[in-house]
Amino acid sequence: MSYTLHPLKKQRLQRSELAVPGSNPSMIEKAAESDVDYIFLDLEDAVAPPEKVQARKNIIEALNDIDWKAKGKTMSIRINGLDTHYMYRDVVDIVEQAGQHLDTILVPKVGVPADLYTVETMVSQIEEAMGFTHQIGIEALIETALGMANVEAIAAAPGRLEAMHFGVADYAASNRARTVVIGGLNPDYPGDQWHFALSRMTVACRAYGLRAIDGPFGDFSDPDGYILSAKRAAALGIEGKWAIHPSQIAMANDVFSPPEAEVTRARRVIKELRKAEAAGKGAASLDGKMIDAASERMANNVLTVADAIAAKNS
Protein backbone atom coordinates (compact mmCIF):
# COMPACT_ATOMS: atom_id res chain seq x y z
CA MET A 1 0.00 0.00 0.00
CA SER A 2 1.29 3.43 -0.90
CA TYR A 3 2.20 5.74 1.95
CA THR A 4 -0.04 8.32 0.23
CA LEU A 5 -3.60 7.54 1.21
CA HIS A 6 -6.84 9.48 0.68
CA PRO A 7 -9.56 8.08 2.96
CA LEU A 8 -13.21 8.54 2.06
CA LYS A 9 -14.07 12.18 2.71
CA LYS A 10 -17.72 11.65 3.59
CA GLN A 11 -19.85 8.52 3.81
CA ARG A 12 -23.41 9.09 2.64
CA LEU A 13 -26.06 6.63 1.50
CA GLN A 14 -26.60 7.56 -2.15
CA ARG A 15 -28.02 4.48 -3.87
CA SER A 16 -30.75 6.53 -5.53
CA GLU A 17 -30.76 10.23 -6.34
CA LEU A 18 -33.96 11.86 -7.56
CA ALA A 19 -33.71 14.85 -9.89
CA VAL A 20 -36.55 17.28 -9.12
CA PRO A 21 -37.17 20.53 -11.05
CA GLY A 22 -37.16 23.49 -8.71
CA SER A 23 -39.89 25.03 -10.85
CA ASN A 24 -42.41 22.33 -9.82
CA PRO A 25 -43.46 22.58 -6.13
CA SER A 26 -45.83 19.61 -6.35
CA MET A 27 -43.01 17.36 -7.53
CA ILE A 28 -40.84 18.57 -4.65
CA GLU A 29 -43.58 17.64 -2.17
CA LYS A 30 -43.98 14.19 -3.73
CA ALA A 31 -40.21 13.63 -3.62
CA ALA A 32 -40.26 14.19 0.14
CA GLU A 33 -42.58 11.20 0.54
CA SER A 34 -40.60 8.86 -1.73
CA ASP A 35 -38.13 6.14 -0.74
CA VAL A 36 -35.19 7.88 -2.38
CA ASP A 37 -31.92 8.34 -0.48
CA TYR A 38 -30.82 11.61 -2.05
CA ILE A 39 -32.61 14.49 -3.77
CA PHE A 40 -31.22 17.31 -5.84
CA LEU A 41 -33.54 20.22 -6.47
CA ASP A 42 -32.63 21.40 -9.94
CA LEU A 43 -32.03 24.94 -11.09
CA GLU A 44 -30.17 24.06 -14.28
CA ASP A 45 -31.30 21.99 -17.26
CA ALA A 46 -34.78 21.12 -15.96
CA VAL A 47 -35.70 24.78 -15.44
CA ALA A 48 -36.42 27.14 -18.35
CA PRO A 49 -34.73 30.58 -18.20
CA PRO A 50 -37.96 32.48 -17.44
CA GLU A 51 -38.53 30.17 -14.43
CA LYS A 52 -35.07 30.43 -12.84
CA VAL A 53 -35.95 33.12 -10.28
CA GLN A 54 -39.16 31.45 -9.17
CA ALA A 55 -37.40 28.08 -8.97
CA ARG A 56 -34.95 29.57 -6.45
CA LYS A 57 -37.85 30.83 -4.35
CA ASN A 58 -39.57 27.44 -4.52
CA ILE A 59 -36.41 25.65 -3.41
CA ILE A 60 -35.80 28.02 -0.49
CA GLU A 61 -39.36 27.53 0.68
CA ALA A 62 -39.20 23.75 0.33
CA LEU A 63 -35.87 23.44 2.16
CA ASN A 64 -37.19 25.52 5.04
CA ASP A 65 -40.73 24.12 5.28
CA ILE A 66 -40.19 20.35 4.89
CA ASP A 67 -38.41 18.31 7.56
CA TRP A 68 -36.16 16.46 5.14
CA LYS A 69 -34.00 14.88 7.82
CA ALA A 70 -37.04 13.35 9.52
CA LYS A 71 -37.95 11.85 6.15
CA GLY A 72 -34.48 10.32 5.77
CA LYS A 73 -33.44 12.47 2.83
CA THR A 74 -30.06 13.97 1.98
CA MET A 75 -30.63 17.29 0.22
CA SER A 76 -28.72 18.90 -2.60
CA ILE A 77 -29.27 21.57 -5.23
CA ARG A 78 -27.91 21.64 -8.75
CA ILE A 79 -26.91 25.20 -9.48
CA ASN A 80 -26.60 26.71 -12.93
CA GLY A 81 -23.26 26.61 -14.71
CA LEU A 82 -20.41 28.99 -14.02
CA ASP A 83 -20.76 30.27 -17.58
CA THR A 84 -24.22 31.70 -16.83
CA HIS A 85 -25.35 34.78 -14.93
CA TYR A 86 -27.73 32.65 -12.85
CA MET A 87 -25.12 30.79 -10.82
CA TYR A 88 -24.08 33.43 -8.30
CA ARG A 89 -27.67 34.17 -7.26
CA ASP A 90 -28.37 30.42 -6.98
CA VAL A 91 -25.56 30.13 -4.44
CA VAL A 92 -26.10 33.40 -2.58
CA ASP A 93 -29.89 33.30 -2.28
CA ILE A 94 -30.30 29.65 -1.42
CA VAL A 95 -27.33 29.23 0.89
CA GLU A 96 -28.08 32.46 2.76
CA GLN A 97 -31.78 31.74 3.17
CA ALA A 98 -31.87 27.94 3.49
CA GLY A 99 -28.28 26.71 3.73
CA GLN A 100 -28.84 25.23 7.18
CA HIS A 101 -31.01 22.58 5.51
CA LEU A 102 -28.65 21.87 2.61
CA ASP A 103 -26.20 18.97 2.60
CA THR A 104 -24.42 19.45 -0.72
CA ILE A 105 -24.28 21.57 -3.85
CA LEU A 106 -23.98 19.83 -7.23
CA VAL A 107 -21.88 21.87 -9.67
CA PRO A 108 -22.65 21.12 -13.34
CA LYS A 109 -20.20 20.83 -16.21
CA VAL A 110 -17.09 21.02 -14.05
CA GLY A 111 -14.12 21.35 -16.40
CA VAL A 112 -11.18 22.36 -14.19
CA PRO A 113 -10.49 22.39 -10.43
CA ALA A 114 -10.89 26.17 -10.33
CA ASP A 115 -14.61 25.76 -11.10
CA LEU A 116 -15.07 24.12 -7.70
CA TYR A 117 -12.80 26.67 -6.01
CA THR A 118 -15.08 29.43 -7.24
CA VAL A 119 -18.19 27.89 -5.73
CA GLU A 120 -16.42 26.87 -2.53
CA THR A 121 -15.13 30.39 -1.95
CA MET A 122 -18.66 31.78 -2.14
CA VAL A 123 -20.10 29.10 0.12
CA SER A 124 -17.36 29.51 2.72
CA GLN A 125 -17.97 33.24 3.00
CA ILE A 126 -21.75 32.80 3.30
CA GLU A 127 -21.41 30.10 5.95
CA GLU A 128 -19.15 32.30 8.03
CA ALA A 129 -21.39 35.34 7.63
CA MET A 130 -24.52 33.35 8.54
CA GLY A 131 -22.89 31.50 11.44
CA PHE A 132 -23.75 28.04 10.15
CA THR A 133 -22.59 25.17 12.34
CA HIS A 134 -22.30 22.59 9.56
CA GLN A 135 -20.29 22.59 6.34
CA ILE A 136 -22.05 22.17 3.01
CA GLY A 137 -20.38 19.63 0.76
CA ILE A 138 -19.72 20.01 -2.96
CA GLU A 139 -20.25 17.45 -5.72
CA ALA A 140 -18.95 17.68 -9.28
CA LEU A 141 -20.88 16.73 -12.37
CA ILE A 142 -18.44 15.39 -14.96
CA GLU A 143 -20.24 15.80 -18.27
CA THR A 144 -17.87 17.39 -20.76
CA ALA A 145 -14.79 16.30 -22.63
CA LEU A 146 -12.82 18.94 -20.69
CA GLY A 147 -14.07 17.60 -17.37
CA MET A 148 -13.14 14.03 -18.24
CA ALA A 149 -9.74 15.12 -19.54
CA ASN A 150 -9.11 16.76 -16.14
CA VAL A 151 -11.02 14.33 -13.95
CA GLU A 152 -8.00 13.24 -11.90
CA ALA A 153 -6.95 16.84 -11.21
CA ILE A 154 -10.52 17.73 -10.23
CA ALA A 155 -10.73 14.74 -7.89
CA ALA A 156 -7.40 15.65 -6.30
CA ALA A 157 -8.35 19.26 -5.63
CA PRO A 158 -8.43 20.07 -1.90
CA GLY A 159 -11.62 21.30 -0.31
CA ARG A 160 -15.22 20.25 0.13
CA LEU A 161 -15.55 17.90 -2.85
CA GLU A 162 -17.30 14.69 -1.75
CA ALA A 163 -18.51 13.00 -4.93
CA MET A 164 -18.49 12.95 -8.70
CA HIS A 165 -21.45 12.23 -10.95
CA PHE A 166 -21.32 11.11 -14.56
CA GLY A 167 -23.59 13.26 -16.75
CA VAL A 168 -24.00 11.06 -19.77
CA ALA A 169 -26.25 13.33 -21.87
CA ASP A 170 -24.02 16.40 -21.99
CA TYR A 171 -20.96 14.14 -22.12
CA ALA A 172 -22.34 12.56 -25.29
CA ALA A 173 -23.04 15.99 -26.76
CA SER A 174 -19.59 17.27 -25.81
CA ASN A 175 -17.94 14.31 -27.55
CA ARG A 176 -20.40 14.36 -30.48
CA ALA A 177 -21.22 10.75 -29.65
CA ARG A 178 -24.09 9.07 -31.45
CA THR A 179 -26.73 7.96 -28.98
CA VAL A 180 -30.27 6.64 -29.16
CA VAL A 181 -31.43 7.49 -25.62
CA ILE A 182 -29.86 9.29 -22.65
CA GLY A 183 -27.65 6.71 -20.96
CA GLY A 184 -28.62 3.99 -23.43
CA LEU A 185 -26.32 2.03 -25.69
CA ASN A 186 -25.78 2.59 -29.39
CA PRO A 187 -26.19 -0.81 -31.09
CA ASP A 188 -23.38 0.08 -33.50
CA TYR A 189 -20.88 0.05 -30.62
CA PRO A 190 -19.56 -3.39 -29.60
CA GLY A 191 -20.31 -3.20 -25.89
CA ASP A 192 -20.91 -0.36 -23.44
CA GLN A 193 -19.81 2.92 -24.99
CA TRP A 194 -19.84 4.62 -21.54
CA HIS A 195 -17.58 2.05 -19.88
CA PHE A 196 -14.34 3.98 -20.29
CA ALA A 197 -15.76 7.24 -18.95
CA LEU A 198 -17.49 5.59 -15.99
CA SER A 199 -14.41 3.56 -15.13
CA ARG A 200 -12.04 6.51 -15.38
CA MET A 201 -14.25 8.69 -13.19
CA THR A 202 -14.67 5.89 -10.65
CA VAL A 203 -10.93 5.29 -10.40
CA ALA A 204 -10.36 9.03 -9.86
CA CYS A 205 -13.02 9.04 -7.14
CA ARG A 206 -11.62 6.03 -5.30
CA ALA A 207 -8.04 7.31 -5.56
CA TYR A 208 -8.96 10.56 -3.81
CA GLY A 209 -11.66 9.48 -1.34
CA LEU A 210 -14.79 10.49 -3.25
CA ARG A 211 -18.13 8.80 -3.87
CA ALA A 212 -18.83 7.80 -7.48
CA ILE A 213 -22.42 8.24 -8.77
CA ASP A 214 -23.88 7.36 -12.16
CA GLY A 215 -26.22 9.78 -13.89
CA PRO A 216 -29.52 9.47 -15.73
CA PHE A 217 -31.16 6.87 -17.92
CA GLY A 218 -33.61 8.77 -20.05
CA ASP A 219 -36.16 6.14 -21.10
CA PHE A 220 -38.22 5.72 -17.94
CA SER A 221 -40.56 3.40 -19.86
CA ASP A 222 -37.70 0.87 -20.11
CA PRO A 223 -37.10 -0.52 -16.61
CA ASP A 224 -35.00 -3.39 -17.93
CA GLY A 225 -32.65 -0.96 -19.64
CA TYR A 226 -32.35 1.09 -16.45
CA ILE A 227 -31.55 -1.97 -14.35
CA LEU A 228 -28.90 -3.19 -16.79
CA SER A 229 -27.32 0.26 -16.87
CA ALA A 230 -27.28 0.39 -13.06
CA LYS A 231 -25.80 -3.11 -12.80
CA ARG A 232 -22.98 -2.23 -15.19
CA ALA A 233 -22.20 0.83 -13.09
CA ALA A 234 -22.34 -1.14 -9.84
CA ALA A 235 -19.94 -3.72 -11.27
CA LEU A 236 -17.37 -0.93 -11.72
CA GLY A 237 -17.68 0.22 -8.11
CA ILE A 238 -20.19 3.04 -8.51
CA GLU A 239 -22.48 3.30 -5.49
CA GLY A 240 -25.62 4.96 -6.82
CA LYS A 241 -27.56 6.25 -9.81
CA TRP A 242 -29.91 9.09 -10.66
CA ALA A 243 -33.62 8.62 -10.98
CA ILE A 244 -35.28 11.05 -13.36
CA HIS A 245 -38.67 9.46 -12.63
CA PRO A 246 -40.03 8.11 -9.33
CA SER A 247 -40.41 4.66 -10.89
CA GLN A 248 -36.62 4.38 -11.08
CA ILE A 249 -36.05 4.88 -7.33
CA ALA A 250 -36.86 1.32 -6.24
CA MET A 251 -34.71 -0.11 -9.03
CA ALA A 252 -31.69 1.95 -7.99
CA ASN A 253 -32.16 1.10 -4.32
CA ASP A 254 -32.32 -2.59 -5.19
CA VAL A 255 -29.30 -2.70 -7.51
CA PHE A 256 -27.03 -0.71 -5.19
CA SER A 257 -28.06 -2.53 -2.00
CA PRO A 258 -25.90 -5.57 -1.20
CA PRO A 259 -27.99 -8.78 -1.27
CA GLU A 260 -28.54 -10.43 2.10
CA ALA A 261 -26.43 -13.41 1.05
CA GLU A 262 -23.56 -11.04 0.24
CA VAL A 263 -23.88 -9.34 3.63
CA THR A 264 -23.94 -12.69 5.42
CA ARG A 265 -20.83 -13.83 3.58
CA ALA A 266 -19.05 -10.56 4.38
CA ARG A 267 -19.67 -11.12 8.08
CA ARG A 268 -18.38 -14.69 7.77
CA VAL A 269 -15.23 -13.42 6.03
CA ILE A 270 -14.51 -11.09 8.95
CA LYS A 271 -15.19 -13.84 11.47
CA GLU A 272 -12.92 -16.38 9.77
CA LEU A 273 -10.10 -13.88 9.39
CA ARG A 274 -10.29 -12.99 13.08
CA LYS A 275 -10.01 -16.68 13.91
CA ALA A 276 -7.02 -17.05 11.57
CA GLU A 277 -5.41 -13.97 13.10
CA ALA A 278 -5.79 -15.43 16.59
CA ALA A 279 -4.03 -18.54 15.32
CA GLY A 280 -1.16 -16.49 13.90
CA LYS A 281 -2.21 -16.87 10.25
CA GLY A 282 -2.53 -14.13 7.66
CA ALA A 283 -5.03 -15.96 5.48
CA ALA A 284 -7.90 -18.40 5.86
CA SER A 285 -10.33 -20.38 3.74
CA LEU A 286 -14.07 -19.97 3.38
CA ASP A 287 -16.26 -22.27 1.30
CA GLY A 288 -13.17 -23.72 -0.33
CA LYS A 289 -11.71 -20.35 -1.32
CA MET A 290 -8.77 -18.44 0.10
CA ILE A 291 -9.52 -15.19 1.91
CA ASP A 292 -6.99 -12.62 3.16
CA ALA A 293 -6.62 -8.94 4.00
CA ALA A 294 -7.95 -7.88 0.59
CA SER A 295 -11.02 -10.03 1.23
CA GLU A 296 -11.56 -8.16 4.48
CA ARG A 297 -11.41 -4.79 2.73
CA MET A 298 -14.02 -5.95 0.21
CA ALA A 299 -16.19 -7.34 3.01
CA ASN A 300 -16.00 -4.07 4.91
CA ASN A 301 -17.19 -2.20 1.81
CA VAL A 302 -20.31 -4.38 1.77
CA LEU A 303 -20.94 -4.00 5.49
CA THR A 304 -20.55 -0.22 5.41
CA VAL A 305 -23.42 0.05 2.91
CA ALA A 306 -25.52 -2.55 4.74
CA ASP A 307 -25.10 -0.70 8.03
CA ALA A 308 -26.03 2.63 6.41
CA ILE A 309 -29.19 1.10 4.96
CA ALA A 310 -30.08 -0.42 8.33
CA ALA A 311 -29.55 2.94 10.04
CA LYS A 312 -31.80 4.70 7.55
CA ASN A 313 -34.56 2.11 7.98
CA SER A 314 -34.39 2.01 11.78
C-alpha positions as CSV (number, residue, x, y, z in Angstrom):
1,M,0.0,0.0,0.0
2,S,1.3,3.4,-0.9
3,Y,2.2,5.7,2.0
4,T,0.0,8.3,0.2
5,L,-3.6,7.5,1.2
6,H,-6.8,9.5,0.7
7,P,-9.6,8.1,3.0
8,L,-13.2,8.5,2.1
9,K,-14.1,12.2,2.7
10,K,-17.7,11.7,3.6
11,Q,-19.8,8.5,3.8
12,R,-23.4,9.1,2.6
13,L,-26.1,6.6,1.5
14,Q,-26.6,7.6,-2.2
15,R,-28.0,4.5,-3.9
16,S,-30.8,6.5,-5.5
17,E,-30.8,10.2,-6.3
18,L,-34.0,11.9,-7.6
19,A,-33.7,14.8,-9.9
20,V,-36.6,17.3,-9.1
21,P,-37.2,20.5,-11.0
22,G,-37.2,23.5,-8.7
23,S,-39.9,25.0,-10.8
24,N,-42.4,22.3,-9.8
25,P,-43.5,22.6,-6.1
26,S,-45.8,19.6,-6.4
27,M,-43.0,17.4,-7.5
28,I,-40.8,18.6,-4.7
29,E,-43.6,17.6,-2.2
30,K,-44.0,14.2,-3.7
31,A,-40.2,13.6,-3.6
32,A,-40.3,14.2,0.1
33,E,-42.6,11.2,0.5
34,S,-40.6,8.9,-1.7
35,D,-38.1,6.1,-0.7
36,V,-35.2,7.9,-2.4
37,D,-31.9,8.3,-0.5
38,Y,-30.8,11.6,-2.0
39,I,-32.6,14.5,-3.8
40,F,-31.2,17.3,-5.8
41,L,-33.5,20.2,-6.5
42,D,-32.6,21.4,-9.9
43,L,-32.0,24.9,-11.1
44,E,-30.2,24.1,-14.3
45,D,-31.3,22.0,-17.3
46,A,-34.8,21.1,-16.0
47,V,-35.7,24.8,-15.4
48,A,-36.4,27.1,-18.4
49,P,-34.7,30.6,-18.2
50,P,-38.0,32.5,-17.4
51,E,-38.5,30.2,-14.4
52,K,-35.1,30.4,-12.8
53,V,-35.9,33.1,-10.3
54,Q,-39.2,31.4,-9.2
55,A,-37.4,28.1,-9.0
56,R,-35.0,29.6,-6.4
57,K,-37.8,30.8,-4.3
58,N,-39.6,27.4,-4.5
59,I,-36.4,25.6,-3.4
60,I,-35.8,28.0,-0.5
61,E,-39.4,27.5,0.7
62,A,-39.2,23.7,0.3
63,L,-35.9,23.4,2.2
64,N,-37.2,25.5,5.0
65,D,-40.7,24.1,5.3
66,I,-40.2,20.4,4.9
67,D,-38.4,18.3,7.6
68,W,-36.2,16.5,5.1
69,K,-34.0,14.9,7.8
70,A,-37.0,13.3,9.5
71,K,-38.0,11.8,6.1
72,G,-34.5,10.3,5.8
73,K,-33.4,12.5,2.8
74,T,-30.1,14.0,2.0
75,M,-30.6,17.3,0.2
76,S,-28.7,18.9,-2.6
77,I,-29.3,21.6,-5.2
78,R,-27.9,21.6,-8.8
79,I,-26.9,25.2,-9.5
80,N,-26.6,26.7,-12.9
81,G,-23.3,26.6,-14.7
82,L,-20.4,29.0,-14.0
83,D,-20.8,30.3,-17.6
84,T,-24.2,31.7,-16.8
85,H,-25.3,34.8,-14.9
86,Y,-27.7,32.6,-12.9
87,M,-25.1,30.8,-10.8
88,Y,-24.1,33.4,-8.3
89,R,-27.7,34.2,-7.3
90,D,-28.4,30.4,-7.0
91,V,-25.6,30.1,-4.4
92,V,-26.1,33.4,-2.6
93,D,-29.9,33.3,-2.3
94,I,-30.3,29.6,-1.4
95,V,-27.3,29.2,0.9
96,E,-28.1,32.5,2.8
97,Q,-31.8,31.7,3.2
98,A,-31.9,27.9,3.5
99,G,-28.3,26.7,3.7
100,Q,-28.8,25.2,7.2
101,H,-31.0,22.6,5.5
102,L,-28.6,21.9,2.6
103,D,-26.2,19.0,2.6
104,T,-24.4,19.4,-0.7
105,I,-24.3,21.6,-3.9
106,L,-24.0,19.8,-7.2
107,V,-21.9,21.9,-9.7
108,P,-22.6,21.1,-13.3
109,K,-20.2,20.8,-16.2
110,V,-17.1,21.0,-14.1
111,G,-14.1,21.4,-16.4
112,V,-11.2,22.4,-14.2
113,P,-10.5,22.4,-10.4
114,A,-10.9,26.2,-10.3
115,D,-14.6,25.8,-11.1
116,L,-15.1,24.1,-7.7
117,Y,-12.8,26.7,-6.0
118,T,-15.1,29.4,-7.2
119,V,-18.2,27.9,-5.7
120,E,-16.4,26.9,-2.5
121,T,-15.1,30.4,-1.9
122,M,-18.7,31.8,-2.1
123,V,-20.1,29.1,0.1
124,S,-17.4,29.5,2.7
125,Q,-18.0,33.2,3.0
126,I,-21.7,32.8,3.3
127,E,-21.4,30.1,5.9
128,E,-19.2,32.3,8.0
129,A,-21.4,35.3,7.6
130,M,-24.5,33.4,8.5
131,G,-22.9,31.5,11.4
132,F,-23.8,28.0,10.1
133,T,-22.6,25.2,12.3
134,H,-22.3,22.6,9.6
135,Q,-20.3,22.6,6.3
136,I,-22.1,22.2,3.0
137,G,-20.4,19.6,0.8
138,I,-19.7,20.0,-3.0
139,E,-20.3,17.4,-5.7
140,A,-19.0,17.7,-9.3
141,L,-20.9,16.7,-12.4
142,I,-18.4,15.4,-15.0
143,E,-20.2,15.8,-18.3
144,T,-17.9,17.4,-20.8
145,A,-14.8,16.3,-22.6
146,L,-12.8,18.9,-20.7
147,G,-14.1,17.6,-17.4
148,M,-13.1,14.0,-18.2
149,A,-9.7,15.1,-19.5
150,N,-9.1,16.8,-16.1
151,V,-11.0,14.3,-13.9
152,E,-8.0,13.2,-11.9
153,A,-7.0,16.8,-11.2
154,I,-10.5,17.7,-10.2
155,A,-10.7,14.7,-7.9
156,A,-7.4,15.6,-6.3
157,A,-8.3,19.3,-5.6
158,P,-8.4,20.1,-1.9
159,G,-11.6,21.3,-0.3
160,R,-15.2,20.3,0.1
161,L,-15.5,17.9,-2.9
162,E,-17.3,14.7,-1.7
163,A,-18.5,13.0,-4.9
164,M,-18.5,13.0,-8.7
165,H,-21.5,12.2,-10.9
166,F,-21.3,11.1,-14.6
167,G,-23.6,13.3,-16.7
168,V,-24.0,11.1,-19.8
169,A,-26.3,13.3,-21.9
170,D,-24.0,16.4,-22.0
171,Y,-21.0,14.1,-22.1
172,A,-22.3,12.6,-25.3
173,A,-23.0,16.0,-26.8
174,S,-19.6,17.3,-25.8
175,N,-17.9,14.3,-27.5
176,R,-20.4,14.4,-30.5
177,A,-21.2,10.8,-29.7
178,R,-24.1,9.1,-31.4
179,T,-26.7,8.0,-29.0
180,V,-30.3,6.6,-29.2
181,V,-31.4,7.5,-25.6
182,I,-29.9,9.3,-22.7
183,G,-27.7,6.7,-21.0
184,G,-28.6,4.0,-23.4
185,L,-26.3,2.0,-25.7
186,N,-25.8,2.6,-29.4
187,P,-26.2,-0.8,-31.1
188,D,-23.4,0.1,-33.5
189,Y,-20.9,0.1,-30.6
190,P,-19.6,-3.4,-29.6
191,G,-20.3,-3.2,-25.9
192,D,-20.9,-0.4,-23.4
193,Q,-19.8,2.9,-25.0
194,W,-19.8,4.6,-21.5
195,H,-17.6,2.1,-19.9
196,F,-14.3,4.0,-20.3
197,A,-15.8,7.2,-19.0
198,L,-17.5,5.6,-16.0
199,S,-14.4,3.6,-15.1
200,R,-12.0,6.5,-15.4
201,M,-14.3,8.7,-13.2
202,T,-14.7,5.9,-10.6
203,V,-10.9,5.3,-10.4
204,A,-10.4,9.0,-9.9
205,C,-13.0,9.0,-7.1
206,R,-11.6,6.0,-5.3
207,A,-8.0,7.3,-5.6
208,Y,-9.0,10.6,-3.8
209,G,-11.7,9.5,-1.3
210,L,-14.8,10.5,-3.3
211,R,-18.1,8.8,-3.9
212,A,-18.8,7.8,-7.5
213,I,-22.4,8.2,-8.8
214,D,-23.9,7.4,-12.2
215,G,-26.2,9.8,-13.9
216,P,-29.5,9.5,-15.7
217,F,-31.2,6.9,-17.9
218,G,-33.6,8.8,-20.1
219,D,-36.2,6.1,-21.1
220,F,-38.2,5.7,-17.9
221,S,-40.6,3.4,-19.9
222,D,-37.7,0.9,-20.1
223,P,-37.1,-0.5,-16.6
224,D,-35.0,-3.4,-17.9
225,G,-32.6,-1.0,-19.6
226,Y,-32.3,1.1,-16.5
227,I,-31.5,-2.0,-14.4
228,L,-28.9,-3.2,-16.8
229,S,-27.3,0.3,-16.9
230,A,-27.3,0.4,-13.1
231,K,-25.8,-3.1,-12.8
232,R,-23.0,-2.2,-15.2
233,A,-22.2,0.8,-13.1
234,A,-22.3,-1.1,-9.8
235,A,-19.9,-3.7,-11.3
236,L,-17.4,-0.9,-11.7
237,G,-17.7,0.2,-8.1
238,I,-20.2,3.0,-8.5
239,E,-22.5,3.3,-5.5
240,G,-25.6,5.0,-6.8
241,K,-27.6,6.2,-9.8
242,W,-29.9,9.1,-10.7
243,A,-33.6,8.6,-11.0
244,I,-35.3,11.0,-13.4
245,H,-38.7,9.5,-12.6
246,P,-40.0,8.1,-9.3
247,S,-40.4,4.7,-10.9
248,Q,-36.6,4.4,-11.1
249,I,-36.1,4.9,-7.3
250,A,-36.9,1.3,-6.2
251,M,-34.7,-0.1,-9.0
252,A,-31.7,2.0,-8.0
253,N,-32.2,1.1,-4.3
254,D,-32.3,-2.6,-5.2
255,V,-29.3,-2.7,-7.5
256,F,-27.0,-0.7,-5.2
257,S,-28.1,-2.5,-2.0
258,P,-25.9,-5.6,-1.2
259,P,-28.0,-8.8,-1.3
260,E,-28.5,-10.4,2.1
261,A,-26.4,-13.4,1.0
262,E,-23.6,-11.0,0.2
263,V,-23.9,-9.3,3.6
264,T,-23.9,-12.7,5.4
265,R,-20.8,-13.8,3.6
266,A,-19.1,-10.6,4.4
267,R,-19.7,-11.1,8.1
268,R,-18.4,-14.7,7.8
269,V,-15.2,-13.4,6.0
270,I,-14.5,-11.1,8.9
271,K,-15.2,-13.8,11.5
272,E,-12.9,-16.4,9.8
273,L,-10.1,-13.9,9.4
274,R,-10.3,-13.0,13.1
275,K,-10.0,-16.7,13.9
276,A,-7.0,-17.0,11.6
277,E,-5.4,-14.0,13.1
278,A,-5.8,-15.4,16.6
279,A,-4.0,-18.5,15.3
280,G,-1.2,-16.5,13.9
281,K,-2.2,-16.9,10.3
282,G,-2.5,-14.1,7.7
283,A,-5.0,-16.0,5.5
284,A,-7.9,-18.4,5.9
285,S,-10.3,-20.4,3.7
286,L,-14.1,-20.0,3.4
287,D,-16.3,-22.3,1.3
288,G,-13.2,-23.7,-0.3
289,K,-11.7,-20.3,-1.3
290,M,-8.8,-18.4,0.1
291,I,-9.5,-15.2,1.9
292,D,-7.0,-12.6,3.2
293,A,-6.6,-8.9,4.0
294,A,-7.9,-7.9,0.6
295,S,-11.0,-10.0,1.2
296,E,-11.6,-8.2,4.5
297,R,-11.4,-4.8,2.7
298,M,-14.0,-5.9,0.2
299,A,-16.2,-7.3,3.0
300,N,-16.0,-4.1,4.9
301,N,-17.2,-2.2,1.8
302,V,-20.3,-4.4,1.8
303,L,-20.9,-4.0,5.5
304,T,-20.6,-0.2,5.4
305,V,-23.4,0.1,2.9
306,A,-25.5,-2.5,4.7
307,D,-25.1,-0.7,8.0
308,A,-26.0,2.6,6.4
309,I,-29.2,1.1,5.0
310,A,-30.1,-0.4,8.3
311,A,-29.5,2.9,10.0
312,K,-31.8,4.7,7.6
313,N,-34.6,2.1,8.0
314,S,-34.4,2.0,11.8
